[in-house]
Amino acid sequence: MAKRSKKKQRKNSAGIFSILLLLIILLGSMLWHFFVPAVPHSSIKIAVLNGTDVSGLARRATEILRDKGFDVMEYENAQTKINKTIIIDHYSSDMEYGRIVGRAIGCRNITTKIDSSRIVKVTIIIGKDYRTSIKGIMRREFVL
């Protein structure tokens, strides 16, 4: 009888080990998806527009984005002034590119406006809340 119980224990142990291994693999793949972007930053082409009266913000945001590996194609003043910084994803309806850029600069105000004819995939319009919506814009070397 002792032999049968040892065989049962081995089968149970093997089953538990298999389940634990499967859970570890699933957890690892979920974490990989959250922390490793599916798209390299350098392939996301960005336009940065300054929607404030403070000069030089688009250039400063461009430097921050380029330091993080993004391809900023253009930076200039916006036609209108806005209060809240916004990221517009022109590429994907699920805002994948916008979210990647948003995580990089700390901005959560993301929307989508699909336009497949544009070279630029994401537009950032800097608003009057730039101090809190763009990480690093007030670093010492950028103090206004």
Biotite code that builds the C-alpha atoms (Angstrom):
import biotite.structure as struc

atoms = struc.array([
    struc.Atom([0.000, 0.000, 0.000], chain_id="A", res_id=1, res_name="MET", atom_name="CA", element="C"),
    struc.Atom([2.861, 2.320, 0.675], chain_id="A", res_id=2, res_name="ALA", atom_name="CA", element="C"),
    struc.Atom([3.980, 2.069, -2.954], chain_id="A", res_id=3, res_name="LYS", atom_name="CA", element="C"),
    struc.Atom([0.596, 3.245, -4.267], chain_id="A", res_id=4, res_name="ARG", atom_name="CA", element="C"),
    struc.Atom([0.509, 6.301, -2.051], chain_id="A", res_id=5, res_name="SER", atom_name="CA", element="C"),
    struc.Atom([4.013, 7.320, -3.194], chain_id="A", res_id=6, res_name="LYS", atom_name="CA", element="C"),
    struc.Atom([2.894, 7.032, -6.832], chain_id="A", res_id=7, res_name="LYS", atom_name="CA", element="C"),
    struc.Atom([-0.178, 9.172, -6.060], chain_id="A", res_id=8, res_name="LYS", atom_name="CA", element="C"),
    struc.Atom([2.017, 11.757, -4.370], chain_id="A", res_id=9, res_name="GLN", atom_name="CA", element="C"),
    struc.Atom([4.337, 11.898, -7.390], chain_id="A", res_id=10, res_name="ARG", atom_name="CA", element="C"),
    struc.Atom([1.362, 12.348, -9.745], chain_id="A", res_id=11, res_name="LYS", atom_name="CA", element="C"),
    struc.Atom([-0.087, 15.097, -7.533], chain_id="A", res_id=12, res_name="ASN", atom_name="CA", element="C"),
    struc.Atom([3.288, 16.806, -7.267], chain_id="A", res_id=13, res_name="SER", atom_name="CA", element="C"),
    struc.Atom([3.780, 16.670, -11.027], chain_id="A", res_id=14, res_name="ALA", atom_name="CA", element="C"),
    struc.Atom([0.291, 18.134, -11.588], chain_id="A", res_id=15, res_name="GLY", atom_name="CA", element="C"),
    struc.Atom([0.862, 20.960, -9.118], chain_id="A", res_id=16, res_name="ILE", atom_name="CA", element="C"),
    struc.Atom([4.266, 21.689, -10.643], chain_id="A", res_id=17, res_name="PHE", atom_name="CA", element="C"),
    struc.Atom([2.726, 21.827, -14.147], chain_id="A", res_id=18, res_name="SER", atom_name="CA", element="C"),
    struc.Atom([0.014, 24.229, -12.992], chain_id="A", res_id=19, res_name="ILE", atom_name="CA", element="C"),
    struc.Atom([2.539, 26.478, -11.226], chain_id="A", res_id=20, res_name="LEU", atom_name="CA", element="C"),
    struc.Atom([4.801, 26.507, -14.281], chain_id="A", res_id=21, res_name="LEU", atom_name="CA", element="C"),
    struc.Atom([1.876, 27.452, -16.515], chain_id="A", res_id=22, res_name="LEU", atom_name="CA", element="C"),
    struc.Atom([0.872, 30.284, -14.159], chain_id="A", res_id=23, res_name="LEU", atom_name="CA", element="C"),
    struc.Atom([4.435, 31.621, -14.078], chain_id="A", res_id=24, res_name="ILE", atom_name="CA", element="C"),
    struc.Atom([4.601, 31.608, -17.881], chain_id="A", res_id=25, res_name="ILE", atom_name="CA", element="C"),
    struc.Atom([1.238, 33.413, -18.154], chain_id="A", res_id=26, res_name="LEU", atom_name="CA", element="C"),
    struc.Atom([2.238, 36.013, -15.576], chain_id="A", res_id=27, res_name="LEU", atom_name="CA", element="C"),
    struc.Atom([5.568, 36.583, -17.314], chain_id="A", res_id=28, res_name="GLY", atom_name="CA", element="C"),
    struc.Atom([3.929, 37.109, -20.692], chain_id="A", res_id=29, res_name="SER", atom_name="CA", element="C"),
    struc.Atom([1.442, 39.595, -19.196], chain_id="A", res_id=30, res_name="MET", atom_name="CA", element="C"),
    struc.Atom([4.231, 41.559, -17.508], chain_id="A", res_id=31, res_name="LEU", atom_name="CA", element="C"),
    struc.Atom([6.255, 41.530, -20.729], chain_id="A", res_id=32, res_name="TRP", atom_name="CA", element="C"),
    struc.Atom([3.284, 43.022, -22.590], chain_id="A", res_id=33, res_name="HIS", atom_name="CA", element="C"),
    struc.Atom([2.907, 45.859, -20.074], chain_id="A", res_id=34, res_name="PHE", atom_name="CA", element="C"),
    struc.Atom([6.565, 46.819, -19.685], chain_id="A", res_id=35, res_name="PHE", atom_name="CA", element="C"),
    struc.Atom([8.002, 46.251, -23.150], chain_id="A", res_id=36, res_name="VAL", atom_name="CA", element="C"),
    struc.Atom([6.363, 48.343, -25.858], chain_id="A", res_id=37, res_name="PRO", atom_name="CA", element="C"),
    struc.Atom([5.391, 46.455, -28.989], chain_id="A", res_id=38, res_name="ALA", atom_name="CA", element="C"),
    struc.Atom([6.583, 49.379, -31.095], chain_id="A", res_id=39, res_name="VAL", atom_name="CA", element="C"),
    struc.Atom([10.105, 50.816, -30.939], chain_id="A", res_id=40, res_name="PRO", atom_name="CA", element="C"),
    struc.Atom([10.035, 54.481, -29.939], chain_id="A", res_id=41, res_name="HIS", atom_name="CA", element="C"),
    struc.Atom([12.095, 55.486, -32.967], chain_id="A", res_id=42, res_name="SER", atom_name="CA", element="C"),
    struc.Atom([9.322, 54.369, -35.317], chain_id="A", res_id=43, res_name="SER", atom_name="CA", element="C"),
    struc.Atom([6.771, 56.733, -33.748], chain_id="A", res_id=44, res_name="ILE", atom_name="CA", element="C"),
    struc.Atom([6.914, 60.005, -35.654], chain_id="A", res_id=45, res_name="LYS", atom_name="CA", element="C"),
    struc.Atom([5.731, 62.966, -33.553], chain_id="A", res_id=46, res_name="ILE", atom_name="CA", element="C"),
    struc.Atom([4.750, 66.610, -34.051], chain_id="A", res_id=47, res_name="ALA", atom_name="CA", element="C"),
    struc.Atom([4.941, 68.906, -31.008], chain_id="A", res_id=48, res_name="VAL", atom_name="CA", element="C"),
    struc.Atom([2.872, 72.090, -30.920], chain_id="A", res_id=49, res_name="LEU", atom_name="CA", element="C"),
    struc.Atom([3.124, 74.821, -28.297], chain_id="A", res_id=50, res_name="ASN", atom_name="CA", element="C"),
    struc.Atom([-0.388, 75.880, -27.314], chain_id="A", res_id=51, res_name="GLY", atom_name="CA", element="C"),
    struc.Atom([0.766, 78.403, -24.697], chain_id="A", res_id=52, res_name="THR", atom_name="CA", element="C"),
    struc.Atom([2.224, 81.920, -24.593], chain_id="A", res_id=53, res_name="ASP", atom_name="CA", element="C"),
    struc.Atom([5.502, 80.560, -23.133], chain_id="A", res_id=54, res_name="VAL", atom_name="CA", element="C"),
    struc.Atom([8.140, 80.535, -25.856], chain_id="A", res_id=55, res_name="SER", atom_name="CA", element="C"),
    struc.Atom([10.395, 77.536, -26.373], chain_id="A", res_id=56, res_name="GLY", atom_name="CA", element="C"),
    struc.Atom([8.157, 74.839, -24.863], chain_id="A", res_id=57, res_name="LEU", atom_name="CA", element="C"),
    struc.Atom([7.803, 72.855, -28.099], chain_id="A", res_id=58, res_name="ALA", atom_name="CA", element="C"),
    struc.Atom([11.588, 72.788, -28.490], chain_id="A", res_id=59, res_name="ARG", atom_name="CA", element="C"),
    struc.Atom([12.060, 71.683, -24.878], chain_id="A", res_id=60, res_name="ARG", atom_name="CA", element="C"),
    struc.Atom([9.463, 68.924, -25.191], chain_id="A", res_id=61, res_name="ALA", atom_name="CA", element="C"),
    struc.Atom([11.141, 67.853, -28.445], chain_id="A", res_id=62, res_name="THR", atom_name="CA", element="C"),
    struc.Atom([14.481, 67.489, -26.660], chain_id="A", res_id=63, res_name="GLU", atom_name="CA", element="C"),
    struc.Atom([12.851, 65.376, -23.926], chain_id="A", res_id=64, res_name="ILE", atom_name="CA", element="C"),
    struc.Atom([11.163, 63.113, -26.481], chain_id="A", res_id=65, res_name="LEU", atom_name="CA", element="C"),
    struc.Atom([14.301, 62.727, -28.570], chain_id="A", res_id=66, res_name="ARG", atom_name="CA", element="C"),
    struc.Atom([16.277, 61.833, -25.434], chain_id="A", res_id=67, res_name="ASP", atom_name="CA", element="C"),
    struc.Atom([13.748, 59.033, -24.912], chain_id="A", res_id=68, res_name="LYS", atom_name="CA", element="C"),
    struc.Atom([14.303, 57.745, -28.472], chain_id="A", res_id=69, res_name="GLY", atom_name="CA", element="C"),
    struc.Atom([11.261, 59.197, -30.272], chain_id="A", res_id=70, res_name="PHE", atom_name="CA", element="C"),
    struc.Atom([11.432, 60.653, -33.788], chain_id="A", res_id=71, res_name="ASP", atom_name="CA", element="C"),
    struc.Atom([10.120, 64.229, -33.512], chain_id="A", res_id=72, res_name="VAL", atom_name="CA", element="C"),
    struc.Atom([9.540, 65.392, -37.082], chain_id="A", res_id=73, res_name="MET", atom_name="CA", element="C"),
    struc.Atom([8.457, 68.946, -36.338], chain_id="A", res_id=74, res_name="GLU", atom_name="CA", element="C"),
    struc.Atom([7.869, 71.396, -33.545], chain_id="A", res_id=75, res_name="TYR", atom_name="CA", element="C"),
    struc.Atom([6.164, 74.761, -33.755], chain_id="A", res_id=76, res_name="GLU", atom_name="CA", element="C"),
    struc.Atom([3.504, 76.988, -32.226], chain_id="A", res_id=77, res_name="ASN", atom_name="CA", element="C"),
    struc.Atom([-0.101, 75.845, -32.290], chain_id="A", res_id=78, res_name="ALA", atom_name="CA", element="C"),
    struc.Atom([-2.690, 78.025, -34.011], chain_id="A", res_id=79, res_name="GLN", atom_name="CA", element="C"),
    struc.Atom([-4.750, 78.284, -30.825], chain_id="A", res_id=80, res_name="THR", atom_name="CA", element="C"),
    struc.Atom([-3.942, 78.382, -27.111], chain_id="A", res_id=81, res_name="LYS", atom_name="CA", element="C"),
    struc.Atom([-5.191, 75.534, -24.920], chain_id="A", res_id=82, res_name="ILE", atom_name="CA", element="C"),
    struc.Atom([-5.392, 74.929, -21.178], chain_id="A", res_id=83, res_name="ASN", atom_name="CA", element="C"),
    struc.Atom([-4.729, 71.194, -21.037], chain_id="A", res_id=84, res_name="LYS", atom_name="CA", element="C"),
    struc.Atom([-1.967, 69.281, -22.842], chain_id="A", res_id=85, res_name="THR", atom_name="CA", element="C"),
    struc.Atom([-3.341, 66.678, -25.237], chain_id="A", res_id=86, res_name="ILE", atom_name="CA", element="C"),
    struc.Atom([-1.832, 63.785, -27.167], chain_id="A", res_id=87, res_name="ILE", atom_name="CA", element="C"),
    struc.Atom([-3.561, 62.927, -30.448], chain_id="A", res_id=88, res_name="ILE", atom_name="CA", element="C"),
    struc.Atom([-2.944, 59.476, -31.928], chain_id="A", res_id=89, res_name="ASP", atom_name="CA", element="C"),
    struc.Atom([-3.386, 59.645, -35.736], chain_id="A", res_id=90, res_name="HIS", atom_name="CA", element="C"),
    struc.Atom([-2.408, 56.030, -36.314], chain_id="A", res_id=91, res_name="TYR", atom_name="CA", element="C"),
    struc.Atom([-4.445, 53.581, -34.241], chain_id="A", res_id=92, res_name="SER", atom_name="CA", element="C"),
    struc.Atom([-7.989, 53.617, -32.895], chain_id="A", res_id=93, res_name="SER", atom_name="CA", element="C"),
    struc.Atom([-6.836, 51.825, -29.734], chain_id="A", res_id=94, res_name="ASP", atom_name="CA", element="C"),
    struc.Atom([-4.404, 54.731, -29.137], chain_id="A", res_id=95, res_name="MET", atom_name="CA", element="C"),
    struc.Atom([-1.387, 52.411, -28.845], chain_id="A", res_id=96, res_name="GLU", atom_name="CA", element="C"),
    struc.Atom([1.114, 55.015, -30.068], chain_id="A", res_id=97, res_name="TYR", atom_name="CA", element="C"),
    struc.Atom([-0.518, 57.775, -28.021], chain_id="A", res_id=98, res_name="GLY", atom_name="CA", element="C"),
    struc.Atom([-0.287, 55.673, -24.865], chain_id="A", res_id=99, res_name="ARG", atom_name="CA", element="C"),
    struc.Atom([3.391, 54.908, -25.446], chain_id="A", res_id=100, res_name="ILE", atom_name="CA", element="C"),
    struc.Atom([4.155, 58.615, -25.854], chain_id="A", res_id=101, res_name="VAL", atom_name="CA", element="C"),
    struc.Atom([1.897, 59.481, -22.911], chain_id="A", res_id=102, res_name="GLY", atom_name="CA", element="C"),
    struc.Atom([3.714, 57.063, -20.613], chain_id="A", res_id=103, res_name="ARG", atom_name="CA", element="C"),
    struc.Atom([7.060, 58.508, -21.688], chain_id="A", res_id=104, res_name="ALA", atom_name="CA", element="C"),
    struc.Atom([6.164, 62.100, -20.832], chain_id="A", res_id=105, res_name="ILE", atom_name="CA", element="C"),
    struc.Atom([3.601, 61.507, -18.083], chain_id="A", res_id=106, res_name="GLY", atom_name="CA", element="C"),
    struc.Atom([0.499, 62.761, -19.897], chain_id="A", res_id=107, res_name="CYS", atom_name="CA", element="C"),
    struc.Atom([-2.782, 60.856, -19.639], chain_id="A", res_id=108, res_name="ARG", atom_name="CA", element="C"),
    struc.Atom([-4.951, 63.098, -21.820], chain_id="A", res_id=109, res_name="ASN", atom_name="CA", element="C"),
    struc.Atom([-4.934, 61.018, -25.007], chain_id="A", res_id=110, res_name="ILE", atom_name="CA", element="C"),
    struc.Atom([-7.404, 60.968, -27.865], chain_id="A", res_id=111, res_name="THR", atom_name="CA", element="C"),
    struc.Atom([-7.503, 59.609, -31.388], chain_id="A", res_id=112, res_name="THR", atom_name="CA", element="C"),
    struc.Atom([-8.095, 61.237, -34.767], chain_id="A", res_id=113, res_name="LYS", atom_name="CA", element="C"),
    struc.Atom([-7.180, 58.701, -37.435], chain_id="A", res_id=114, res_name="ILE", atom_name="CA", element="C"),
    struc.Atom([-5.503, 60.151, -40.517], chain_id="A", res_id=115, res_name="ASP", atom_name="CA", element="C"),
    struc.Atom([-3.576, 57.581, -42.536], chain_id="A", res_id=116, res_name="SER", atom_name="CA", element="C"),
    struc.Atom([-2.307, 60.229, -44.974], chain_id="A", res_id=117, res_name="SER", atom_name="CA", element="C"),
    struc.Atom([-0.134, 61.867, -42.290], chain_id="A", res_id=118, res_name="ARG", atom_name="CA", element="C"),
    struc.Atom([3.529, 61.005, -41.865], chain_id="A", res_id=119, res_name="ILE", atom_name="CA", element="C"),
    struc.Atom([3.282, 62.032, -38.216], chain_id="A", res_id=120, res_name="VAL", atom_name="CA", element="C"),
    struc.Atom([1.609, 59.341, -36.109], chain_id="A", res_id=121, res_name="LYS", atom_name="CA", element="C"),
    struc.Atom([1.196, 61.364, -32.885], chain_id="A", res_id=122, res_name="VAL", atom_name="CA", element="C"),
    struc.Atom([0.688, 65.076, -32.246], chain_id="A", res_id=123, res_name="THR", atom_name="CA", element="C"),
    struc.Atom([1.270, 66.631, -28.843], chain_id="A", res_id=124, res_name="ILE", atom_name="CA", element="C"),
    struc.Atom([-0.308, 70.009, -28.186], chain_id="A", res_id=125, res_name="ILE", atom_name="CA", element="C"),
    struc.Atom([1.216, 71.546, -25.076], chain_id="A", res_id=126, res_name="ILE", atom_name="CA", element="C"),
    struc.Atom([-1.254, 73.352, -22.849], chain_id="A", res_id=127, res_name="GLY", atom_name="CA", element="C"),
    struc.Atom([-0.970, 75.740, -19.937], chain_id="A", res_id=128, res_name="LYS", atom_name="CA", element="C"),
    struc.Atom([-0.697, 72.730, -17.584], chain_id="A", res_id=129, res_name="ASP", atom_name="CA", element="C"),
    struc.Atom([2.726, 71.822, -19.067], chain_id="A", res_id=130, res_name="TYR", atom_name="CA", element="C"),
    struc.Atom([4.444, 71.888, -15.664], chain_id="A", res_id=131, res_name="ARG", atom_name="CA", element="C"),
    struc.Atom([2.414, 68.888, -14.509], chain_id="A", res_id=132, res_name="THR", atom_name="CA", element="C"),
    struc.Atom([1.615, 67.195, -17.832], chain_id="A", res_id=133, res_name="SER", atom_name="CA", element="C"),
    struc.Atom([5.151, 66.812, -19.234], chain_id="A", res_id=134, res_name="ILE", atom_name="CA", element="C"),
    struc.Atom([7.734, 65.129, -17.018], chain_id="A", res_id=135, res_name="LYS", atom_name="CA", element="C"),
    struc.Atom([11.082, 66.863, -17.030], chain_id="A", res_id=136, res_name="GLY", atom_name="CA", element="C"),
    struc.Atom([10.046, 70.067, -18.776], chain_id="A", res_id=137, res_name="ILE", atom_name="CA", element="C"),
    struc.Atom([10.978, 72.096, -15.692], chain_id="A", res_id=138, res_name="MET", atom_name="CA", element="C"),
    struc.Atom([14.408, 70.481, -15.203], chain_id="A", res_id=139, res_name="ARG", atom_name="CA", element="C"),
    struc.Atom([17.082, 72.941, -14.165], chain_id="A", res_id=140, res_name="ARG", atom_name="CA", element="C"),
    struc.Atom([18.543, 73.320, -17.655], chain_id="A", res_id=141, res_name="GLU", atom_name="CA", element="C"),
    struc.Atom([15.050, 74.115, -18.978], chain_id="A", res_id=142, res_name="PHE", atom_name="CA", element="C"),
    struc.Atom([13.934, 76.629, -16.333], chain_id="A", res_id=143, res_name="VAL", atom_name="CA", element="C"),
    struc.Atom([11.998, 79.390, -17.988], chain_id="A", res_id=144, res_name="LEU", atom_name="CA", element="C"),
])
